[in-house]
């Protein structure tokens, strides 16, 4: 009797235990699948920091503030340790480093030296596999570096008449015109200048005339600005 009962129990218990094992494995597999459902965080978008975009700087100089960008992941959150690539798009100039790495707030910066020509320069910031951002800067003339005669250098006119325009231009070290520079004029040999000081216009130029005396004579007209070397015009009244 007992053997029969035991045998029956074994026959019943075997399939039950096998079913429990299969159920546990199925639950474990489902949990394992759920653990793999989270996607990795990656840098997706990059935007220019408006506080450092649109700066102005003199030709060939470093902008007052390093330019900055912010990098976000696919969830719109700032991402750290993302590499930003910098490249000058137009205007020449250079950046202090070709790459920067974002901080804990997703920000990356670089010092930008603008180009030598007055106008608008642009800089591109990019991330691998993501969007690009563009930063702009306005380049202005640098300090006056030279005073040049552009017209009227030597003239021969009738005594007692008015000379043609005596024209000078003020430029910076890159030959960009310098506006609003004050030029002081002087004359030796007599005659009368139309003005003794004048101001350069947007093209960096300014001009005056000389009225000669009634008697024949030779006149030297000088123009100076700041500490730059003066230039001299020669007017001969006959």
C-alpha positions in Angstrom: 0.0 0.0 0.0 2.5 2.5 1.0 4.7 1.8 -2.0 1.8 2.4 -4.3 0.9 5.7 -2.6 4.6 6.7 -2.8 4.8 5.9 -6.4 1.6 7.8 -7.1 2.9 10.8 -5.2 6.1 10.7 -7.2 4.3 10.7 -10.4 2.1 13.6 -9.4 4.9 15.7 -7.8 7.3 15.5 -10.7 5.3 17.5 -13.2 4.3 20.1 -10.5 7.9 20.8 -9.7 8.8 21.2 -13.4 6.0 23.7 -13.9 7.2 25.9 -11.0 10.8 26.0 -12.4 9.6 27.0 -15.9 7.4 29.8 -14.4 10.4 31.2 -12.4 12.6 31.2 -15.5 9.9 33.1 -17.5 9.6 35.8 -14.8 13.3 36.2 -14.6 13.6 36.6 -18.4 11.0 39.3 -18.4 12.8 41.2 -15.7 16.0 41.0 -17.7 14.4 42.4 -20.8 13.1 45.4 -18.9 16.6 46.2 -17.6 17.7 46.8 -21.2 15.0 49.3 -22.1 16.9 52.5 -21.1 18.6 54.3 -24.1 22.0 55.8 -23.6 22.3 59.6 -23.2 23.9 61.3 -26.2 24.6 65.0 -27.2 21.9 66.0 -29.6 21.5 69.8 -29.9 23.8 72.8 -29.5 22.8 76.5 -29.2 24.8 79.7 -29.0 24.7 81.6 -25.8 23.0 84.9 -26.6 25.0 86.8 -23.9 28.2 86.2 -25.9 26.8 86.2 -29.4 27.0 89.4 -31.4 30.0 91.0 -29.7 32.0 93.8 -31.3 35.8 93.9 -31.3 38.6 95.8 -33.0 40.2 94.1 -36.0 42.7 91.4 -35.0 41.9 91.4 -31.3 40.4 88.9 -28.9 36.7 89.5 -28.1 36.1 90.8 -24.6 34.1 87.7 -23.6 34.8 84.1 -24.6 32.0 82.8 -26.8 29.8 80.1 -25.3 27.4 77.4 -26.4 25.1 75.0 -24.5 24.8 71.3 -25.4 21.6 69.2 -24.6 20.9 65.5 -24.8 18.0 63.8 -26.5 15.8 64.5 -23.5 16.5 68.3 -23.5 18.8 68.2 -20.5 22.3 69.7 -20.3 25.0 67.1 -20.9 28.6 67.2 -19.5 31.8 66.0 -21.1 30.5 66.5 -24.6 33.1 67.6 -27.2 32.4 70.9 -29.1 34.3 71.5 -32.3 35.1 75.2 -33.2 35.8 76.4 -36.7 36.0 80.0 -38.2 33.4 80.3 -40.9 34.2 83.8 -42.3 36.3 86.8 -41.7 39.6 85.1 -40.8 40.7 85.2 -37.3 41.3 82.2 -35.0 40.1 80.4 -31.9 42.3 79.6 -28.8 41.4 75.9 -29.2 39.9 73.7 -31.9 37.8 71.8 -29.3 36.2 72.4 -25.9 34.4 70.1 -23.4 31.1 70.9 -21.8 30.9 71.5 -18.0 28.2 70.2 -15.6 25.7 72.7 -17.0 26.3 71.7 -20.6 28.3 74.8 -21.4 31.5 75.1 -23.5 33.5 78.3 -24.2 36.4 79.4 -26.4 38.4 82.7 -26.8 37.9 84.1 -30.4 40.3 86.5 -32.1 38.4 88.2 -34.9 39.9 88.8 -38.4 41.7 91.8 -39.8 38.9 93.2 -41.9 36.1 95.4 -40.8 32.7 93.7 -41.2 31.0 90.6 -39.8 32.8 87.4 -38.8 31.2 84.1 -38.0 32.2 81.0 -36.0 30.7 77.5 -36.1 30.3 75.3 -33.1 29.4 71.6 -33.8 29.0 68.3 -32.0 29.4 64.8 -33.6 26.1 63.6 -35.0 24.2 66.7 -33.9 23.2 70.2 -35.0 25.5 73.2 -35.5 25.5 76.6 -33.9 26.8 79.9 -35.4 28.2 82.8 -33.4 28.6 86.2 -35.0 30.9 89.2 -34.2 31.2 92.7 -35.6 34.7 93.8 -36.5 35.5 97.5 -36.0 38.6 99.5 -37.0 41.5 99.4 -34.7 43.4 102.4 -33.4 44.8 104.9 -36.0 48.1 103.6 -37.3 48.9 105.7 -40.4 48.0 109.0 -42.0 48.1 109.0 -45.8 47.8 111.5 -48.6 45.1 110.3 -51.1 44.7 113.4 -53.3 46.1 116.8 -53.9 49.7 116.1 -52.8 51.4 118.7 -55.2 49.5 121.4 -57.0 50.5 124.4 -59.2 47.7 127.1 -59.3 47.3 130.7 -60.1 48.3 133.1 -57.3 45.3 134.4 -55.3 43.2 131.3 -56.2 41.9 128.3 -54.2 43.6 125.0 -54.4 42.0 121.7 -55.2 41.0 119.5 -52.2 43.9 118.4 -50.0 42.7 114.9 -49.0 44.1 112.5 -46.3 43.0 109.2 -45.0 43.5 107.7 -41.5 43.8 103.9 -41.3 44.5 101.2 -38.7 47.3 98.6 -38.8 45.3 96.5 -41.3 44.5 99.5 -43.6 40.9 99.7 -42.4 39.6 103.2 -42.6 39.3 104.9 -39.2 36.3 107.3 -38.9 35.9 110.2 -36.4 39.6 110.8 -36.2 40.6 114.5 -35.7 43.1 115.9 -38.2 45.0 119.1 -37.5 46.2 121.3 -40.4 48.9 123.9 -40.6 50.5 126.0 -43.4 53.8 127.8 -43.9 54.6 130.3 -46.6 51.3 132.3 -46.2 47.9 131.6 -47.6 44.7 130.8 -45.8 43.4 127.3 -44.9 39.7 126.6 -45.1 39.8 125.1 -41.6 42.5 124.2 -39.2 40.9 121.0 -37.9 38.7 118.4 -39.6 37.2 115.0 -38.8 37.4 111.8 -40.9 34.2 110.4 -42.3 33.1 106.7 -42.6 35.8 106.1 -45.3 38.5 107.5 -42.9 39.0 110.6 -45.2 38.9 114.3 -44.7 39.9 117.3 -46.8 40.5 121.0 -46.8 41.6 123.7 -49.3 44.2 126.5 -49.4 43.6 130.0 -50.7 46.9 131.4 -51.9 48.1 135.0 -51.6 48.0 137.4 -54.5 51.8 137.3 -55.0 53.5 134.1 -56.4 54.7 131.8 -53.6 55.2 128.2 -52.5 53.3 126.8 -49.6 53.7 123.7 -47.4 50.5 122.4 -45.8 50.8 119.8 -43.1 48.3 117.4 -41.7 48.7 115.5 -38.4 46.6 113.2 -36.1 47.6 112.1 -32.7 51.2 111.0 -32.5 51.4 109.7 -36.1 53.9 111.1 -38.5 52.5 114.2 -40.4 52.1 114.4 -44.1 52.9 117.5 -46.3 51.3 119.0 -49.4 53.1 121.4 -51.6 51.1 124.2 -53.3 52.8 126.5 -55.8 51.1 129.8 -56.6 52.3 131.4 -59.9 
